[in-house]
Amino acid sequence: MTTQPHKQPVLALHGVRKTFATQPSVRGQLARLLGFSAGRGGPAAGDKVVLDGVSLQVHPGEAVGIIGRNGSGKSTLLKLIAGVLVPDAGVVHAPERVCAILELGAGFDPHATGRENLRMQAALWGMDEQTLRVNWQRIVDFAELGPAIDEPVRAYSSGMLLRLAFAIAIHTPAPLLIIDEALAVGDLAFQAKCLAALRERLSQGDALLFVSHDLNSVKSLCQRAIVLQRGRVLIDADPKTAADAYVASLLQGGGAVAPGDGGVSPAHSAAVQMKQLCLNGQPVRECVLVSGQTLRLDVDLQSQQAVHGLTLGLMVHTAMGLDLFGTHTAMRGQPLNFQPGQTLRVSMEVDLLLGAGEYTLTLAVHDAHDFTQRVFLWAFHCVRITVVEPAASAVGAVRLPCRVHVRAIHTPNSESTLPCP
Ligand SMILES: Nc1ncnc2c1ncn2[C@@H]1O[C@H](COP(=O)(O)OP(=O)(O)OP(=O)(O)O)[C@@H](O)[C@H]1O
């Protein structure tokens, strides 16, 4: 049986390990300089294992998000793939040409102008003269730096560095693009332009590795996401499942949890329990509603202990797991205070101004001020709602109240033109 060319991964890692010396000895430094990694025979005492047994594959046209808390090893992983670092153990099969934005400004000469850096960076990423000539003006236009393109980049803000780096990267032919958190410094308009350009590259069959703490960007751009936890792959799944596992691991203080649909993650305290949940008066977990109809949730919460200053939060997600709308009782002036053994009924009414489709709700009970503190309950996607829309007057997920008026303000034979109101 022959393997289809498009089934071949563009990137494959097998059992990759990377350690850093916490207190580099002279011998260790020498071994590293000579290319003998201290980790090949196992990490030396005091070495910090940053990546441990990481295996993954990325196929052409695939966008894979890498998420994880600070220090989990995301940047180190990308540096290994980009060839900036070498692994102590394991194998990295990466394409010859990888276009990586790892650190803003890295690779730029601060004293050279934007235009000079454009030429140098493009050459560094392997863009030939002909491609550079064809793309030169497109890159300059994409960056939208105006006269600053002729100023030294040491005077650039991080947003301007991103504009230049991204403009070059998106026009550089390479089967794999790597973007480490960089987009976060761009303004919203530039971010939207970058995401559109990345989607275009993906549709042409190039692959993307995308590190971000913005779970919504990962969910909307990537087909898969990998959660790194203390240098290991916690989960490699669709972005919604991966993002939920990541949030659950944050709430657990780093413990491994992969919640299933509708699952209730183990909480910091089991003192508060959801005794009943009703949707529009029925004790059900699924319902069908007409767009614009009100959903009434009645949630009975019972606490065995006296607990004060809690809140019940609600998040509405699209079928893809994007967060659409979230609120909680404390945000609306109603913190939850329990006496021992008390049951509170929390009623929330939400007008579902949503387009036809499938949606889920996540419910959580946590500290009124900080959702990572004092978590009592976290019920991922515990409610499924199907919204139907008999006569749609709009497209997209949300139905924003919108008024439309049309009137003639000028006709060729009339003297007057109405001013803007
Ligand atoms: N050159 C180095 N020498 C020693 N330790 C390092 C080196 N580079 C990274 N580390 C350590 O490796 C761990 C992982 O770092 P890395 O930058 O890969 O994490 P990250 O997940 O990208 O974090 P963040 O989200 O904060 O960017 C951290 O504890 C960091 O201090």
The ligand as a Gaussian input file, in Angstrom:
#p B3LYP/6-31G(d) Opt

LIG

0 1
 N       17.845000      28.865000      27.977000
 C       17.254000      28.418000      29.083000
 N       17.985000      28.069000      30.164000
 C       17.411000      27.602000      31.296000
 N       16.074000      27.452000      31.436000
 C       15.294000      27.786000      30.410000
 C       15.840000      28.282000      29.162000
 N       14.800000      28.533000      28.309000
 C       13.667000      28.212000      28.989000
 N       13.949000      27.766000      30.226000
 C       13.006000      27.301000      31.238000
 O       12.214000      26.300000      30.647000
 C       10.874000      26.369000      31.108000
 C        9.959000      26.440000      29.910000
 O       10.139000      27.681000      29.279000
 P        9.336000      28.094000      27.971000
 O        9.751000      29.486000      27.609000
 O        9.488000      27.043000      26.945000
 O        7.838000      28.071000      28.533000
 P        6.518000      28.660000      27.869000
 O        5.480000      27.616000      28.025000
 O        6.787000      29.174000      26.496000
 O        6.205000      29.856000      28.856000
 P        5.468000      31.297000      28.582000
 O        4.005000      30.998000      28.397000
 O        5.736000      32.031000      29.852000
 O        6.113000      31.907000      27.377000
 C       10.811000      27.568000      32.005000
 O       10.878000      27.134000      33.340000
 C       12.027000      28.384000      31.648000
 O       12.496000      29.088000      32.763000

